Amino acid sequence: MQRTNSLPLEGLRILDLSTQITGPYATKLLADAGADVIKLESPEGDPLRRWNASHTPIGEAESGALFKFLNTSKRSAVADLERPAGRELFLGLAETVDLVIESLEVGRLDALGLGWAMLHARNPGLSLVSISNWGATGPYAERPATEWTLQAATGATSFRGLSERGPVGAGGRVGEWCGSAYVASGALAAFFSARRTGRGQHLDLSLFESIIHSLTIYHASIDSHFHPGRMPQVLETPSIEPAKDGWVGFCTYTGQQWKDFCSMIGRPELAEGEKYFDQMARMRELPIIQEAMHSWTRTKTVDEIIEISSLLRIPCVPIGNGKTVLEMPHLRDRGVFIDNPAGFKQPRAPYRMDHEPRPLGPAPDLGEQQAEVEAEAASARPSLAAPTGESALPFEGLRIIDLTAFWAGPTVTNFLAQLGADVIKIESIQRPDGMRFIATPRAEKPYEWGPVYHGVNPGKRCVTLDLNQERGMTILRRLIEGADALAENFSTRVMENFGLTWETLREWNPRLIALRMPAFGLGGPWKDRAGWASSVDQVSGMAWVTGYEDFPIIVRAACDPVGGMHGLFALLLALESRRKTGRGQLVEVPLVEPALNLAAEQVIEYTAYGELLTASGNRGPYAAPQGIYRSKDEEPLALAVATDLQWRALCEVLGSPSWALDPRLATQAGRREAHDLIDAELAKWIAERSCSETVDLLIEAGIPASSVPDGRSVRPHPQLEHRRFFQTLDHPEAGRVDYPVLPIRFSELGPELHRSPPPLLGQHNEEVLQGELGMSSDELDELRVNQTIGTRPSFSL
């Protein structure tokens, strides 16, 4: 890569009113790329200043380490928005910035006279990003929730865990981190749009919807359409298994991987026939499978198992946590962990580009830059050009060559397609996108029914090309020569084997941006290892804080979409850099590095306080009590008490029983100590009532609570229907299908962002090759005969 000191977002100014994780991590990504971020805080400051997951005491003049990670290189000023002077400072700053990002209570800015109408009048080119649990409008807009109860409400929790031990939520507030990636990319999209139109937009992000995208594998929408009925609980087998000296993670998604795994453990008969090829079949006979696995894994060390597995190309990784990830040779070799100015370790920016991320400046003290910020608020700044009447779609006019498959890569191009880009998806009939075949119902053309394929590919065009043939590669070259960007998420060797090195791509098109997203990166000891999202989940530490106290479980799903959204963010940075320099560049976003950023709290806690965070079932450091309880009708109910005020409200709902009035329970620390007692009492009380009745009582009292629906029974949902989260399209094979749109509403765009359903295999061969590249009918016929192109897989189904 050709390194440059110029940062792509230099000159972008952001006013950040957000707190906790979602907004601050988004603005951290923007600050790392050069944006000037002013953190405007209340007189009390961001609550995260006084918090850490291990509850280690924080000095009076200090801020917590997680806060210091999320707010490096920002400036801080204080504004009391309840007072005229604070409101005037806010409005003055709003006239000087490009973006405002806020996570105040829904409606708070409007109530203060500082809402979108006022901001747009004062600065027409400004965009406002509002972050809330459910979205800013709809019947649930002000409904109490925590990230953990939102997970439950999406259906993400219900299918994780063992049936005899009950469902378990994902740890580490993963949903809040997932939302951050949408905020950062959505904010840049709004900025790009304003620059071309002269008009900013109000973006309304729903964490609930972003969790649906990130953690549910489209169960609430497309999968429920293709597979009516309840979802079973599934435990991937093999997954995280005990070794002689710890835990080791496997991933056997293909039949060949399962066969090789069975041979490795000395039980090849388990792979004979097709009895155990299906994860559900292994789940039904879990004790038999576990006995076979563990009799082998317990006799070998983690390193021995990984070495043997690597030789057989079985995805296998060590299980990461806040301590062990720091010791992994691959991550050390790549320099993933760096020093925060406060002295602890943190992950670096999760991408590699021509520019190095901004050198980390320390997180500011509360109000540290007050004088200079107040001076800036009083200064004038040139506004954007007058409205042009151009389309508000920020990526209209961009052409993307999409070589991605499965989930992470297509997530990148899905976002781009919804906001205007022309995405040409390249597959081959010899090897179509594998997601076309996963979890498909029985159909004449099963390759047109994959739920995840449907979820991340609307609005694209599909051309099939056999890149092992010279004609196929020649056609691809012509497409690349006219493209703005190319995206791929193959294993590292595939592009080189095709001859598609960065040097070749740059020669074909010097303005091209090439996004590469291998599991572990283009360099380092693990670069050639096979790796799926589950492997990344295991190695990053995300699985370490998820599951039962004695049994870690993969989060499932998050690493693919979140890796994709970080890949998108890096691609947008490269587009901005090209606007300034005229040059394309290679962008590398290994799936493991966004995951390590999502799990950053573990490394931060360990290196700042010496505390190793672990899984604790459905409990957690963020609320107490927090758990899943069985109601009278045997339905699970999720409840989380995040504040002392909510605890007092819960006591009233319970009828103020004597056990609940113990003064030791008045604080969260006391409730954590007495969690067993509280759980026992809550379990008895909830077991006497129906789930819906209990949820209604709790919500009415202001206590976060939710049913824990099966993933396929989330709908109908009043909030999703109100916000028109699903867009119905007619698919040529699957019929009328509801497709989720982005979890962000753009004020200048309608809710229906999909221009067409997911493409059939090779559906646009003629449209692109003949209509745009000028090839003749005879040439296309020859390509079909030679199976260079086609519309059906070349192999038997």
CORMOTA-V510770 format. One record per residue. RES is the residue in one letter. OMEGA is omega in degrees with one decimal (none if undefined). NEAR is the number of other ideal C-beta (glycine too) atoms within 12 Angstrom. Layout:
{{RES	OMEGA	NEAR} {RES	OMEGA	NEAR}}
This chain:
{{M	176.5	23} {Q	-174.5	19} {R	177.1	13} {T	178.8	20} {N	-178.5	15} {S	179.6	25} {L	-171.9	29} {P	-175.4	42} {L	174.9	40} {E	-178.2	21} {G	176.7	21} {L	-179.0	34} {R	-174.4	36} {I	172.8	46} {L	-170.2	47} {D	176.2	50} {L	-175.7	43} {S	178.9	45} {T	179.5	32} {Q	-169.5	35} {I	-167.1	41} {T	179.6	44} {G	-179.4	46} {P	177.4	45} {Y	176.5	51} {A	-179.2	48} {T	172.1	48} {K	177.3	47} {L	-179.6	49} {L	178.8	50} {A	179.0	41} {D	-179.3	41} {A	172.2	41} {G	-179.0	31} {A	174.3	37} {D	-176.1	33} {V	175.8	47} {I	179.4	45} {K	-179.1	47} {L	-171.1	47} {E	171.7	42} {S	177.7	27} {P	178.9	19} {E	-178.9	15} {G	174.9	31} {D	179.9	37} {P	-179.0	25} {L	176.0	37} {R	-173.2	33} {R	-171.4	24} {W	164.1	31} {N	-171.8	33} {A	-179.9	36} {S	-179.7	26} {H	172.4	22} {T	-179.8	23} {P	179.0	14} {I	-179.6	24} {G	-174.1	13} {E	-178.1	9} {A	-175.9	11} {E	169.2	23} {S	179.9	35} {G	-175.0	33} {A	179.4	41} {L	175.4	48} {F	-177.9	41} {K	175.4	39} {F	-173.5	45} {L	-171.8	45} {N	174.3	46} {T	172.6	42} {S	175.6	38} {K	174.3	45} {R	-177.3	37} {S	169.8	37} {A	-177.7	36} {V	174.3	31} {A	174.1	36} {D	-174.6	21} {L	175.2	29} {E	-176.8	18} {R	-178.5	15} {P	-178.4	15} {A	178.6	17} {G	179.1	28} {R	179.8	26} {E	176.4	22} {L	179.3	33} {F	-178.3	43} {L	177.0	31} {G	177.4	30} {L	-179.2	44} {A	178.0	43} {E	-175.6	30} {T	-173.4	32} {V	178.0	45} {D	-175.4	41} {L	166.5	49} {V	178.7	48} {I	-174.6	51} {E	177.6	47} {S	177.8	37} {L	176.3	32} {E	-179.3	23} {V	177.9	29} {G	-174.9	20} {R	179.9	21} {L	178.8	32} {D	-179.1	21} {A	180.0	15} {L	-177.0	25} {G	-175.7	22} {L	-174.0	36} {G	-172.7	30} {W	-178.6	31} {A	179.3	15} {M	-178.2	24} {L	-178.4	38} {H	178.1	27} {A	-177.8	17} {R	-176.1	29} {N	-174.1	33} {P	-179.2	27} {G	-178.9	36} {L	169.9	39} {S	179.8	47} {L	176.3	50} {V	179.5	50} {S	-177.7	47} {I	176.6	46} {S	-176.6	42} {N	-172.2	42} {W	-168.9	41} {G	-170.9	39} {A	179.4	38} {T	176.7	25} {G	-174.8	26} {P	-179.5	16} {Y	-170.3	32} {A	-178.0	24} {E	-179.2	20} {R	-180.0	32} {P	-178.7	34} {A	165.2	40} {T	177.0	36} {E	-176.0	43} {W	177.3	47} {T	174.3	46} {L	174.8	47} {Q	-178.5	53} {A	-176.2	47} {A	-178.7	49} {T	-173.2	55} {G	-177.9	42} {A	-175.0	47} {T	-167.1	48} {S	-175.4	39} {F	178.6	45} {R	176.2	49} {G	179.9	35} {L	-175.3	26} {S	-177.8	19} {E	-179.7	13} {R	175.3	20} {G	-178.9	29} {P	-178.2	41} {V	179.8	43} {G	176.1	51} {A	-177.8	48} {G	172.7	46} {G	-178.8	46} {R	-172.8	45} {V	-179.4	53} {G	178.5	48} {E	177.5	46} {W	178.4	52} {C	179.5	52} {G	-178.3	51} {S	-176.5	46} {A	175.9	54} {Y	179.7	49} {V	-176.1	48} {A	-178.7	55} {S	177.1	46} {G	178.7	49} {A	178.4	51} {L	178.2	47} {A	178.9	46} {A	178.4	45} {F	178.3	42} {F	-179.6	40} {S	-178.9	37} {A	-178.8	39} {R	-178.3	30} {R	-175.9	30} {T	-173.9	29} {G	-177.1	24} {R	173.9	32} {G	-179.2	40} {Q	170.6	40} {H	178.2	37} {L	-175.5	45} {D	-177.9	42} {L	175.2	46} {S	175.8	47} {L	177.9	48} {F	-178.8	49} {E	179.4	46} {S	176.0	49} {I	175.0	49} {I	179.2	48} {H	-168.4	46} {S	-170.0	50} {L	-170.7	51} {T	178.3	48} {I	175.1	43} {Y	179.1	47} {H	-175.1	41} {A	-176.1	40} {S	-169.7	39} {I	-179.1	44} {D	179.7	40} {S	176.8	35} {H	-176.9	30} {F	-175.6	32} {H	177.9	26} {P	179.8	14} {G	-176.0	15} {R	175.3	18} {M	174.4	32} {P	168.8	24} {Q	-176.9	30} {V	171.6	30} {L	179.8	34} {E	-177.6	41} {T	-1.4	38} {P	176.8	45} {S	177.1	44} {I	-172.3	44} {E	-178.7	42} {P	173.6	28} {A	-178.9	30} {K	-174.8	18} {D	179.2	19} {G	-179.3	28} {W	178.6	39} {V	-176.1	42} {G	177.5	43} {F	173.8	48} {C	-178.6	39} {T	-176.9	40} {Y	-178.4	31} {T	177.7	21} {G	179.8	19} {Q	178.0	18} {Q	178.1	28} {W	178.0	37} {K	-178.9	25} {D	178.4	29} {F	-179.5	40} {C	176.5	32} {S	-178.1	23} {M	-177.4	33} {I	177.4	35} {G	179.0	18} {R	-176.7	26} {P	-178.1	17} {E	178.8	15} {L	-179.9	32} {A	178.1	28} {E	-174.3	15} {G	-177.4	15} {E	-173.5	13} {K	-174.3	18} {Y	179.5	31} {F	-177.8	23} {D	179.9	23} {Q	-179.7	30} {M	179.2	20} {A	177.9	21} {R	179.3	31} {M	-177.8	26} {R	-180.0	19} {E	-174.4	18} {L	-179.9	26} {P	180.0	15} {I	-178.2	20} {I	-178.8	35} {Q	178.6	27} {E	179.6	18} {A	-178.5	28} {M	-169.7	35} {H	176.5	26} {S	176.8	17} {W	-173.6	30} {T	-177.4	37} {R	-179.2	23} {T	-175.6	17} {K	177.7	27} {T	177.9	19} {V	-178.6	32} {D	179.2	21} {E	-179.1	23} {I	-179.0	37} {I	-179.7	38} {E	-179.9	19} {I	-178.7	27} {S	-178.8	37} {S	178.6	28} {L	-179.2	17} {L	-178.6	25} {R	173.3	23} {I	178.6	35} {P	-175.0	38} {C	-175.8	44} {V	170.3	48} {P	178.0	40} {I	-175.7	46} {G	168.7	46} {N	-174.9	37} {G	179.0	39} {K	-169.4	25} {T	-179.7	30} {V	179.3	42} {L	-175.8	29} {E	-175.0	21} {M	-174.7	32} {P	-178.0	18} {H	-177.8	33} {L	175.4	35} {R	-178.2	18} {D	-178.1	16} {R	178.3	29} {G	-175.5	20} {V	-176.5	39} {F	-177.5	35} {I	-179.2	29} {D	168.5	23} {N	178.7	32} {P	179.3	20} {A	172.7	30} {G	179.0	18} {F	179.3	35} {K	175.8	35} {Q	173.6	42} {P	176.3	46} {R	175.8	32} {A	-168.7	41} {P	177.3	48} {Y	173.5	44} {R	-179.6	36} {M	177.4	42} {D	179.9	33} {H	170.8	33} {E	176.0	24} {P	179.8	36} {R	173.5	28} {P	-173.6	20} {L	168.7	29} {G	-178.1	24} {P	172.7	23} {A	-173.9	39} {P	166.1	35} {D	-179.5	25} {L	178.4	31} {G	-173.2	28} {E	-178.2	24} {Q	-173.9	29} {Q	-174.1	26} {A	-177.5	16} {E	178.4	19} {V	178.3	34} {E	177.6	25} {A	178.9	15} {E	-179.6	26} {A	-178.5	32} {A	-175.7	17} {S	177.5	16} {A	177.7	11} {R	-179.9	22} {P	178.5	12} {S	175.6	23} {L	179.7	24} {A	178.2	16} {A	-179.9	13} {P	-175.6	20} {T	-175.6	16} {G	177.6	12} {E	178.0	21} {S	178.3	19} {A	176.8	32} {L	-170.0	29} {P	-174.2	40} {F	177.0	37} {E	-177.7	24} {G	176.6	19} {L	173.5	37} {R	-177.2	32} {I	171.9	43} {I	-170.2	43} {D	176.5	46} {L	-174.4	41} {T	177.5	46} {A	-178.5	39} {F	-167.5	42} {W	-173.4	45} {A	-178.2	46} {G	178.3	47} {P	174.8	48} {T	178.3	52} {V	-173.0	54} {T	174.7	51} {N	178.2	46} {F	-179.0	48} {L	-179.1	51} {A	-179.2	41} {Q	-177.9	42} {L	164.8	41} {G	-176.1	30} {A	172.6	38} {D	-176.4	32} {V	177.2	46} {I	-177.5	45} {K	-178.9	48} {I	172.4	48} {E	171.7	45} {S	177.6	37} {I	176.5	35} {Q	-177.8	23} {R	178.0	27} {P	174.9	37} {D	-176.4	40} {G	-179.7	26} {M	175.0	38} {R	-170.8	41} {F	-172.8	29} {I	177.9	30} {A	179.5	33} {T	172.7	27} {P	176.1	26} {R	-178.3	11} {A	-179.9	19} {E	178.3	13} {K	-175.4	23} {P	-178.6	25} {Y	176.3	37} {E	-171.4	37} {W	-176.8	34} {G	-176.5	38} {P	-178.9	39} {V	174.4	39} {Y	178.4	46} {H	-174.1	45} {G	-172.0	44} {V	-177.0	48} {N	174.8	50} {P	173.8	42} {G	-179.6	39} {K	171.3	42} {R	-176.9	38} {C	173.7	44} {V	176.4	44} {T	178.3	43} {L	172.4	43} {D	-175.7	30} {L	173.0	34} {N	176.4	21} {Q	-178.5	24} {E	-179.6	17} {R	179.4	25} {G	-179.3	33} {M	178.1	24} {T	178.9	23} {I	178.5	35} {L	179.7	42} {R	179.9	28} {R	178.7	24} {L	-179.6	38} {I	-178.7	38} {E	-179.9	24} {G	-174.1	24} {A	173.5	35} {D	-177.0	35} {A	173.9	44} {L	178.1	48} {A	176.7	50} {E	176.7	44} {N	173.4	42} {F	165.9	33} {S	-165.4	30} {T	-170.9	27} {R	-170.6	19} {V	-177.6	25} {M	178.6	31} {E	178.5	21} {N	175.8	15} {F	-175.0	26} {G	-177.2	22} {L	176.6	32} {T	178.2	20} {W	179.3	30} {E	178.7	17} {T	-179.4	22} {L	-179.6	36} {R	177.1	24} {E	178.9	16} {W	-174.1	27} {N	-176.3	29} {P	179.9	20} {R	-176.2	27} {L	168.8	37} {I	-179.1	45} {A	178.1	43} {L	178.7	51} {R	-172.3	47} {M	175.1	55} {P	-175.3	40} {A	-172.3	44} {F	176.3	41} {G	-178.2	35} {L	177.8	33} {G	-179.3	21} {G	-175.1	26} {P	-176.9	18} {W	-169.8	35} {K	-177.9	24} {D	-179.9	24} {R	172.8	35} {A	-179.6	35} {G	175.2	45} {W	179.5	42} {A	178.8	45} {S	177.1	43} {S	179.0	47} {V	175.6	52} {D	-177.0	51} {Q	-172.2	48} {V	-172.4	47} {S	-174.1	53} {G	-179.5	50} {M	178.9	53} {A	-176.2	49} {W	-179.0	43} {V	178.9	43} {T	178.2	48} {G	179.5	39} {Y	-175.9	27} {E	-176.8	19} {D	-169.3	15} {F	178.2	28} {P	-178.1	39} {I	179.0	42} {I	178.0	50} {V	-178.1	51} {R	170.4	44} {A	-167.1	48} {A	-171.9	51} {C	178.5	52} {D	-177.7	47} {P	180.0	51} {V	173.5	52} {G	177.8	52} {G	-178.5	47} {M	173.9	55} {H	174.6	52} {G	176.5	49} {L	-179.3	49} {F	-180.0	46} {A	177.7	47} {L	178.5	49} {L	174.8	46} {L	-179.6	46} {A	176.3	44} {L	179.0	40} {E	177.2	35} {S	179.5	32} {R	177.9	30} {R	-177.2	25} {K	-172.0	22} {T	-175.8	22} {G	-175.6	10} {R	169.5	25} {G	177.5	34} {Q	174.3	40} {L	178.5	36} {V	-178.2	42} {E	177.3	41} {V	177.8	47} {P	-178.1	46} {L	-175.1	50} {V	-172.5	47} {E	168.2	42} {P	179.3	51} {A	178.0	53} {L	174.2	46} {N	176.6	52} {L	180.0	48} {A	-174.0	50} {A	-177.2	50} {E	-178.6	50} {Q	178.3	50} {V	-179.3	45} {I	179.6	43} {E	-176.3	36} {Y	-175.6	34} {T	178.3	31} {A	-172.5	33} {Y	-178.6	28} {G	-176.9	16} {E	178.0	26} {L	178.2	25} {L	-179.2	38} {T	176.1	32} {A	177.9	36} {S	180.0	30} {G	-179.7	33} {N	171.6	41} {R	179.3	33} {G	-176.8	39} {P	-171.3	33} {Y	-178.4	39} {A	175.7	37} {A	0.8	38} {P	173.4	44} {Q	-178.1	42} {G	174.6	38} {I	-172.8	37} {Y	-179.9	38} {R	179.1	28} {S	-179.2	31} {K	179.8	19} {D	175.3	18} {E	175.6	15} {E	177.9	29} {P	-179.9	39} {L	179.3	44} {A	-178.7	48} {L	178.0	49} {A	177.1	42} {V	-172.4	44} {A	-176.9	34} {T	176.5	23} {D	176.8	20} {L	177.7	19} {Q	177.1	31} {W	179.0	40} {R	177.3	23} {A	178.5	26} {L	178.3	43} {C	178.7	30} {E	178.5	20} {V	-179.7	30} {L	-177.1	31} {G	178.3	15} {S	177.5	16} {P	-174.0	19} {S	-177.7	12} {W	-176.8	21} {A	-177.7	29} {L	174.9	18} {D	-176.4	20} {P	178.7	16} {R	-179.7	18} {L	-177.7	31} {A	178.6	21} {T	179.7	20} {Q	178.8	30} {A	178.1	17} {G	-179.7	20} {R	175.3	38} {R	179.2	28} {E	-174.8	18} {A	-173.6	25} {H	-179.7	28} {D	178.8	17} {L	-178.6	22} {I	178.8	36} {D	-178.6	26} {A	-178.7	17} {E	178.5	29} {L	179.8	42} {A	179.0	26} {K	-176.9	19} {W	-178.3	30} {I	-179.2	38} {A	-180.0	21} {E	-174.7	20} {R	176.0	26} {S	-178.7	19} {C	-176.1	30} {S	178.3	20} {E	-177.0	22} {T	178.1	35} {V	-179.8	35} {D	178.7	20} {L	-176.7	27} {L	-179.7	38} {I	178.9	31} {E	-179.7	17} {A	178.4	24} {G	-176.8	23} {I	178.5	38} {P	179.9	38} {A	179.7	47} {S	163.8	47} {S	178.3	37} {V	-171.8	42} {P	167.2	35} {D	-173.8	30} {G	-177.9	41} {R	-177.6	29} {S	177.1	26} {V	-179.9	43} {R	1.4	30} {P	-178.9	16} {H	-173.4	34} {P	-178.5	20} {Q	-179.6	36} {L	-179.3	32} {E	179.7	18} {H	-176.0	23} {R	178.1	32} {R	-179.3	27} {F	-179.4	41} {F	176.6	35} {Q	-177.1	28} {T	178.2	24} {L	177.5	29} {D	178.0	17} {H	-175.0	30} {P	-179.3	19} {E	-172.9	28} {A	-179.8	33} {G	-177.9	19} {R	-175.4	16} {V	176.3	32} {D	-178.1	36} {Y	177.2	40} {P	173.5	50} {V	179.7	38} {L	179.4	46} {P	-179.5	47} {I	170.7	47} {R	178.4	35} {F	-173.6	38} {S	-179.0	30} {E	-178.8	30} {L	175.4	32} {G	-178.7	16} {P	-176.2	28} {E	-173.8	23} {L	-179.7	35} {H	179.0	38} {R	-177.7	25} {S	176.5	27} {P	177.3	32} {P	-175.6	45} {P	168.3	42} {L	179.9	35} {L	178.5	40} {G	-173.7	39} {Q	-172.4	29} {H	178.9	31} {N	-177.4	38} {E	-177.4	26} {E	-176.5	20} {V	-172.6	35} {L	-179.0	36} {Q	-174.3	21} {G	-175.3	16} {E	178.1	21} {L	174.0	27} {G	179.0	14} {M	-177.0	27} {S	177.1	14} {S	179.1	15} {D	178.6	11} {E	179.0	22} {L	177.7	29} {D	179.2	18} {E	178.9	17} {L	178.8	34} {R	-179.4	25} {V	-179.2	14} {N	-178.6	21} {Q	170.5	25} {T	174.6	33} {I	178.3	41} {G	-177.9	33} {T	174.5	29} {R	175.7	26} {P	-177.5	26} {S	-177.7	24} {F	179.7	14} {S	-176.1	5} {L	none	19}}
